[in-house]
Amino acid sequence: MNRLKELREDRDILQKEIAKSLGITQRNYSYLETGCTALTEDILKKLANLYHTSIDYILYQTDKREPYPPSLLKEEENKKEEISLP
C-alpha cells in the first residue's frame, strides 16, 4: 500500500479533505497518492506536517512514523552549513 494512502486511511480522512488542506484538487491529490504525479518539496513538507511524520517516512527512507525531534533537525542543518563547496 502507498504510504500517503496508508497515512490518510489510518486517520479516516477523505482525499478531498487532504487536497483542500494542500490547496489542490482532489484529482491532483489522487495523482500524488497513486504516484502518477511526482511529489514536490513543498507538498512533501505540507504532508509531513499534516500527518505529523517525516518526509523520509513518506518516501520510504525509514519505517519510523514519528517526526524527527527538533534537536536532530538542528544538528543536520549545522552539518550542512559546515560543508562548503569550493
VEXVO-185104 format. One record per residue: residue number from 1; residue in one letter; chain; x, y, z of N, C-alpha, C in turn. Coordinates in pm, whole numbers, m for minus. Each point is the difference from the previous one (the first is absolute). Layout:
VEXVO-185104
- NUM|a|A|X|Y|Z|X|Y|Z|X|Y|Z .
...
***
This chain:
VEXVO-185104
- 1|m|A|85|m119|0|m85|119|0|89|125|0 .
- 2|n|A|m46|100|m65|68|128|m8|2|68|137 .
- 3|r|A|111|62|37|11|65|131|m101|112|17 .
- 4|l|A|m20|81|m103|m96|110|12|m140|m53|24 .
- 5|k|A|m36|m104|m72|m132|m59|17|m13|m62|140 .
- 6|e|A|105|m66|44|3|m61|133|m18|106|109 .
- 7|l|A|75|109|m11|m10|107|99|m140|61|1 .
- 8|r|A|m55|21|m118|m133|61|m11|m108|m93|55 .
- 9|e|A|5|m127|m39|m102|m94|44|9|m30|149 .
- 10|d|A|121|1|56|15|m22|143|m73|107|82 .
- 11|r|A|m17|116|m60|m67|112|68|m144|19|m48 .
- 12|d|A|m47|m91|m86|m136|8|m54|m29|136|m63 .
- 13|i|A|93|45|m84|m13|128|m68|m22|m27|m149 .
- 14|l|A|m86|78|m60|m26|m13|m144|107|75|m80 .
- 15|q|A|22|m45|m123|96|67|m87|m34|148|m16 .
- 16|k|A|m128|30|m14|m39|140|m23|34|88|120 .
- 17|e|A|m1|m57|122|36|77|119|150|32|1 .
- 18|i|A|82|m99|m37|144|22|m6|30|101|m111 .
- 19|a|A|m64|m19|m114|22|90|m114|m32|144|38 .
- 20|k|A|m109|20|72|m37|135|42|108|59|90 .
- 21|s|A|54|m79|92|106|46|89|126|39|m77 .
- 22|l|A|24|m69|m112|118|26|m81|m22|110|m103 .
- 23|g|A|m126|35|m20|m32|103|m100|1|m53|m142 .
- 24|i|A|m33|m130|m15|m6|m61|m133|m134|m71|m15 .
- 25|t|A|m27|m49|m119|m125|m72|m23|12|m143|50 .
- 26|q|A|m114|m63|21|m2|m140|41|66|m86|m106 .
- 27|r|A|m23|32|m127|59|m78|m109|153|9|6 .
- 28|n|A|51|120|21|146|16|10|56|m76|118 .
- 29|y|A|m73|0|112|48|m77|116|m2|m149|m33 .
- 30|s|A|m103|m44|m69|m8|m140|m39|120|m39|m85 .
- 31|y|A|41|88|m91|117|m26|m83|126|m9|85 .
- 32|l|A|10|84|103|115|m8|91|1|m133|74 .
- 33|e|A|m118|m38|48|m11|m122|81|30|m125|m82 .
- 34|t|A|m36|1|m127|24|m117|m85|135|2|m69 .
- 35|g|A|73|111|15|132|9|m61|m2|47|m144 .
- 36|c|A|m116|41|m51|m8|51|m137|64|138|m12 .
- 37|t|A|4|73|111|62|132|5|107|m4|109 .
- 38|a|A|115|57|m32|111|3|96|m30|97|115 .
- 39|l|A|45|m36|117|m13|86|117|103|111|m7 .
- 40|t|A|m44|123|20|93|112|4|49|20|143 .
- 41|e|A|105|76|14|53|29|134|m105|68|86 .
- 42|d|A|m71|96|m57|m103|74|73|m112|m94|48 .
- 43|i|A|m47|m86|m88|m107|m94|35|50|m98|106 .
- 44|l|A|122|m49|m14|56|m92|100|4|63|138 .
- 45|k|A|45|125|6|5|68|130|m139|13|60 .
- 46|k|A|m96|39|m82|m137|16|49|m57|m133|48 .
- 47|l|A|24|m107|m76|m51|m132|38|65|m49|129 .
- 48|a|A|130|20|14|69|m42|122|m57|73|121 .
- 49|n|A|m24|129|m14|m59|78|110|m143|m45|27 .
- 50|l|A|m76|m21|m104|m139|m40|14|m13|m136|70 .
- 51|y|A|85|m93|m39|m6|m136|57|89|m18|122 .
- 52|h|A|71|105|40|90|m7|116|100|m115|m15 .
- 53|t|A|67|1|m113|101|m101|m29|116|67|m70 .
- 54|s|A|94|m79|m46|116|57|m71|m16|m22|m151 .
- 55|i|A|68|82|m74|3|m17|m145|64|m135|m33 .
- 56|d|A|100|m38|77|65|m130|m21|m99|m115|12 .
- 57|y|A|m93|9|93|m100|m106|15|m89|m5|m125 .
- 58|i|A|m43|115|m46|m86|6|m119|73|m60|m121 .
- 59|l|A|131|25|m10|79|m46|m114|63|m138|20 .
- 60|y|A|m42|m74|105|50|m135|28|148|m3|35 .
- 61|q|A|55|108|54|140|3|41|16|m51|143 .
- 62|t|A|m111|m10|72|m1|m53|136|m137|m61|26 .
- 63|d|A|m5|m87|99|m128|m57|40|m52|63|129 .
- 64|k|A|74|99|52|m44|70|121|m97|110|m40 .
- 65|r|A|m122|m7|53|m103|97|m34|18|135|67 .
- 66|e|A|63|0|115|11|123|79|86|103|m74 .
- 67|p|A|m37|126|11|85|104|m60|132|8|75 .
- 68|y|A|100|55|m67|128|15|65|m10|106|109 .
- 69|p|A|70|m22|112|m2|101|106|72|127|m47 .
- 70|p|A|m42|115|46|62|127|m42|151|3|20 .
- 71|s|A|49|m62|107|145|1|25|75|m73|m110 .
- 72|l|A|m54|m108|m51|64|m74|m108|m1|82|m129 .
- 73|l|A|m108|70|m24|m8|84|m119|104|111|4 .
- 74|k|A|21|59|118|100|106|13|140|m55|m25 .
- 75|e|A|27|m122|48|130|m62|m22|25|m18|m149 .
- 76|e|A|m102|m45|m72|13|m20|m144|25|132|m72 .
- 77|e|A|m70|106|41|20|131|m62|142|50|25 .
- 78|n|A|50|m22|122|137|42|31|103|m76|m83 .
- 79|k|A|m24|m129|m22|92|m79|m81|1|52|m143 .
- 80|k|A|m116|37|m53|m7|52|m136|75|132|m12 .
- 81|e|A|m7|83|104|69|128|m1|151|m20|5 .
- 82|e|A|46|m105|69|142|m26|12|61|m45|m132 .
- 83|i|A|m79|m63|m82|49|m50|m129|1|119|m97 .
- 84|s|A|116|28|m52|9|110|m96|61|m50|m129 .
- 85|l|A|m57|42|m108|52|m38|m130|93|107|m52 .
- 86|p|A|103|m41|m71|96|98|m53|m63|91|m104 .
***
